[in-house]
Every structure is written in C-alpha cells, then in structure tokens.
C-alpha cells in the first residue's frame, strides 16, 4: 500500500465531521479524498470546511472510486452492517463506528464478508485509546494493583439525544453503554453474566420510544471479578467519565477532565469549574489515536487493534443486558 492512504468517508453528522477534521488535520500519511451523506448539504459543508476535494453522490459512487483504499463508516447505526458488506465486496479496508449492529446475524454476515474479501476491519471504540484508560490497563497487566476484584465505570451524558436518534441507535445499551461494555472487556477480559436494572428518570419521551435513560449493570467476568456500570442520559454538571479497578494490592482510577486544573479556595468555599461538556471535547485525543492506529495497521499490514470480534462481543453483552432488564434476572452470555 502506498505511503499516503486514500480514504473515503460516509456520514458527516457530529461524529463524521469530527473524523473528517481529525483525518485532515491530525493523522499523518492519509488523504481524505471524498465524503458522502444522505444529507448532501451536510456533506458539502464538511467538505468545504476541512478541504475534502470530492462529495460523492452516494456510498456506492464512493466505493466505485478505485483510487480509494479505505473507508470510514460514520453513518447511522442501522447502516453500519450493510455498509461494511458493501465496502468489503468493493475491496476497501474499513473503519466503522460502533456498534456494528444490534442484530448478531447482521454482524456475523458483515464479518464473514470481511473475511472473504481479505480486507481489514477496525471498530471505533475510541475510549481504548484514552491515555488514562490505557494507564489503568497497564497497571492491571503489570500487577501493580494485584488481582482485580472490582470494576466500576461511571458514564453519564450531559443531556439526552433526540428521540429520533434513539429510534435508530438501538437504545441506551447499544448507543451508550456499548462503550462501557467494551471498556469492561478491555480492562478485565470476557464477561460471563449480566444483570441490569433501569428506568426512565430523565425524559418520558424516551420511555415512550421504548427505551430507558438511567441504568445500573452488574457484570461477572471469567476471571471471577465483578463489575458495575452506571449510566444516565443527563448529568447536569457535564460529561461524567470515571473508571476504577480495585484489586488485592490497590486500585487504579481515572477521573473527569476539566477545561482547567485550577481549584479556587476562599474563606467562603472551595470550588472548581465543570468537567468538559461532552465526548468530543473529552475524547478528542483518543479519536486521533484510534484513526492513527487504523492508518498504521494499513501501512504496516498488521491486524487492527480493535477487531470485528471486539465489535461483536459488546453487542452480545448489550443483548444480555436488555434481556436481563426485561426479565428482571441475571442473564448468562451463553444464553444469547
């Protein structure tokens, strides 16, 4: 493969725009040469803003460009699996946002298409590339905290997404907790059992759409450790992202990121600013790192650091969590 990888991208919404900016401005040795979106005006606006030379009229037209070596799929969740199949059949390497699908059959068909085509597929679980999360994993692997006993992940958004998004995203377990399920696997390995409790405490419209906006999930791992994840669609103080692993020899934890590190202390109170507001601000370095890793695996012809199998596993956990919520019982992953 040539030194400068030619990339096309489908989807120019919030995450697509960020990926376009990152590829053009922060990832060396790649060229974002074309974008496309069902909303042509949005694609044109992103292309003009970051300097992409071409707006393709459709994903099919983008794939027909033989000069494009890889694609970034940042479109709506329900398009991910079919777009992976199309891209693989066109011989393109693929970076796809999570989740691949909420349907395991669709995931398996997509992964089979990738295998047949012999192309690379990387799934966009960017939080694996966050330096603090990587340091926690390093502490576990080095034995710095002994044998892990407990994992706690706090993941709360500053405000809920539009109900129209929830209707195509698969809901909280698939569009939000999916990151936390992946982080749990990244840190402590395979999950064997899930127990989920949830409710509608933020927006009744979310409940009317058939979803929840608040949840606590308990995980049991193959190695015997126990994990908890707590989620909310609305933390009024900003984006709340915290992780702790507690072990026989200590603990490793990471906290929120702030616009500044200043704590102001006076005779009246001690205070500091609010955390960074949302995922784009909080995880910008990790998006750059994951796309750089994708480019590197193409350049070096090495396996992608987050594989299709890594993309499938959190969906199995999410399906188990959904069944647990509906049936009010622990669910073993072997049941899914």
N, C-alpha and C positions, 0 to 999 in steps of 0.2 A: 504494500500500500504506500502511496506517495506520502511525503512528509506532511503536506498540508491536506488534511482530511476535509472533503467537501460534504457538508451536511445540509439536509433539508428538514424543515420542521412543520408539523401540523398542530394547530391550536395556538391562538395568540391572545388568549384570555390572560388572567392575572399571572398564572404560573408560566404560561408560554412567553409572555412578554419578559418576565424575569430571566427565563432561559435564553431568550434571544439576546438580551443585554449582556448576560454572562458570557455566552459563546463569542460574541463580537468583541467585547471589551476586556475579558479576563482569562480566556482559555487560549493559550498559545497553540500554534500549529493546526488550527482548524479554520475553516471558512464557512460561515452560514450563508449559503448561496440562494436559498429560496424558502419562503414560508407560504402557508395556505391556511385558510379557515373558512368555515361555512359563512361566517360574517366577513365578507370581502373587505368592507371598510376597516374593520379592526386589523386585518392582516396588512392592509396598505398603510395604516397608521404606524404599526410596529416596524414595518419595513423601512418607512421613511425616517422614523426616529433613530433607528440603530444602524441604518445604512445597508440593508439587505437588498441586493440588486434585482430580485425577482419575486413577484407574487404569483404563485401558481393558481389556476382557476379551481383546482380540486386536488385531493390527495393522489388520485390516480394519475393526474398530469404530473405531479411532483415525482412520483415513482417512475414515470416513463423517461425521466431525465437520466440517461446512462452515466452522466458525469457525477451524479450524487452517489456517494459511497455509503452514507449512513443517514438515518432519520431519527429525529427526536419527536416522540408522540406525547403531546401535552394537551390533547383534546379532551372532551368529556369522557368520564369513566366508562360509559356504555359503548364507546367506540374503541377502547384500547385493544381488546382481544381481536376483533376483526381487522383492525389496522396492523397489528403485529403479523397476522397471517398474510395480509396483502404485501407488507414490506418484505417479509421473508421470501415469499414467492418471487418478488422482484429482485432478490439477491442483495438487499440492503441490510447492513448491520443496524441494530435497533437499541435506542434508549427509550424506555417507556415509563411514564409516571405511574405511580401506584394508584389503586390496585389494578392488577391485570383485568380482573372481572370479579363479580360476586358469584359467578357460576363456575364450579370446578370443571365441568365438561368443557366449557369455553376456554378455560385456562389450559387444560390438557391438549385441546386441539391447537391452540396457539403455540404451546411449547413443542408439540410434535412437528408443526410447520417449520419452526426454527431449527429443530434437529435435522429434518430432511434437507433443508436449504444449506445447512452448514454455516449459518451466519451467527454472529454474536448478539446476545440479548442481555441488556442490563436494566434492572428495575430501579426506579428513583426513590429509594429510601435514603434520603439525604442526611437524616439525623445520625446515621452511622459515621458520617464524615465530620461531625461536630467535634472539635478538639477536646472538649471536656468529656463527652461520652467516650471518646477513644481512650482518654486517660483512665476512666473508670474501668474499661475493659482491660487495659494494660495492667492495672492494679490487681485485677482478678487473676489474669494469666500469670503474673509474676508471684502470686501467692502473698501479696502484701497485706491482704485482709483475711488470710486464712481460707477456710472453706466457706463459701457463700451459704448463708441461711435464709436471708430475706431480701427481696427486691421491692422497692416502692417507686412507682412512677406517677408523678402528678403532671397532668396535661390538660390545661384549660384555656379555651379560646377567649378573646376579649368580647366577642359578640357572635351570635349565631349567623350562619349563612342564610341566603334566601331559601324559602321552602322549595322554590323551583329547582334549586341545586340539589337539595336533599332527595328529591324525587328521582333524580338520575344518578346520584352518587352511591346509592345503596344504604345510606343512613350512617349514623354515628359510628358503629363498629367498623364500617368499611371505608369511610372517608376520613375519619379522625383517629379512632383507636387503632386502626391498622398500623399506624406509625409506632404506637406503643407496643403492639404485639411483636412487631419486628425488632424493636429495641430490646424487648424482653429476651427474644431468641438470640440476638446479637451478643447480649451480655452473659446469659446463663444457659443457653442451649435449648434443646427441644422441650416443648410443653406437652404434658400428658392429659391434663384435665383443666376444665374451665368452669367457674361458677360466676354468673353475672346477675347483678341487681341494678335496676334503672328506673327512671321515672321522667315525667315532664314537669319541670320546675321553672323553666325559663320562658317558654313561648308555647301557648296552647296550640298554635297553628302547626307546630312541629308534631305534636301528638295527633292532630287531625290528619296529618300526612302519613301517619303510621310509624313514626319514629319516636325516639326518646332524646332528651338533651342533657341528661345527667346520669352517670353510671359509676359503679364500683365493680371491678372484676378481680376475682381471685384466680391465680394460676398455680398449678403444681408442675414442677419440672422433673425431667427424667433423673436428674442428679439429687432429687429429694428437696430442693429448695422450694420456698413458697414465695409467690409474688402478688402484689396488689397494684392495680392501676385505678386512679380516679380521674374522671373526665367531667368537664362541664362545658357547655356551649357559651357560657357567659361569665367571665371573671372581670368585674367592673374596673379593676385596677390595671388590666393589661394582660399580656400573654404570659401565662404561668407555666414554666417548664422546669421541673426539678426531678432528679433521679438520685436514688440512694441504693447501694448494695451493702448489706450488713453481713459480716462473716464472723467466724470463730476468732479471728485475730484483729478485728477492727472493722471499719466501714469506709466506703468511698462515696462521696456525694458531690453533686453539682447543683448550683442554684441558678436563679434568673440572671439575665444580662440587663444592664441599665445603660441609659444614654451617657451617664457619667458615674464615676465611682465616689462621689462626694457624699458624706454624711454630715449634715449640719446640726450641731449641738448648741443649744442655748439654755438659758435658765428656765425657759418655758417647756421645751420639748427637744426630742432628738428625731430628726426626720431626714428622709432622702427622697429622690424622685421615683416615679413609677417605672416598672420594667418596660423594656422595649415593647411596642404595641402589638406586633403580630409576627407571623412566621417569616415574612420577607425580611423584616429588619433583624429578627433574632438569628435566622439561619443563613444569612447571605454568604458567609464564608464556606458553609457546608455545600451550598449549591455549586459554588465554583469548584470545590474539591471533588465533588462527585462527577461533574462533567469533564474535569481534567482527567480523572481516573478512567472515564469512558474513552476519551481520546487516547490515553496512554495504552489501554488494552488493545485498541485497534492498531496503534503504531507498533507495539511490541509483539502482537499476535499472542496475547496471553488471555486467560479466562477473565471475564468481567468480575469485579469484586462483589457484586450483588447479582446473583444469577436468577434465571426463571424459577428455579426450585425455591430460592429465597423469596420470590414474589408469591409463590403458591402457598407456602406454609402459613403466613399470617392470615390468609383468607380462610384456611381450614380452622384456625383459632377463632376468627370472627364468626364463622358459621356455627361453631360450637357455642360461642357466647350468645348468639341470637337464639339458639335452641334452649340454652340454659335460661335465658330471660323469659322465654315463652312458657317453659315447662317448670320453672322455679325449682331447679335441681342442678347439681353438678353434672357436667357432660364430659365424658372422655373423648379425646380426639379420635380414638378408634371407632367411635360411633358415626363419624362424619364420612 
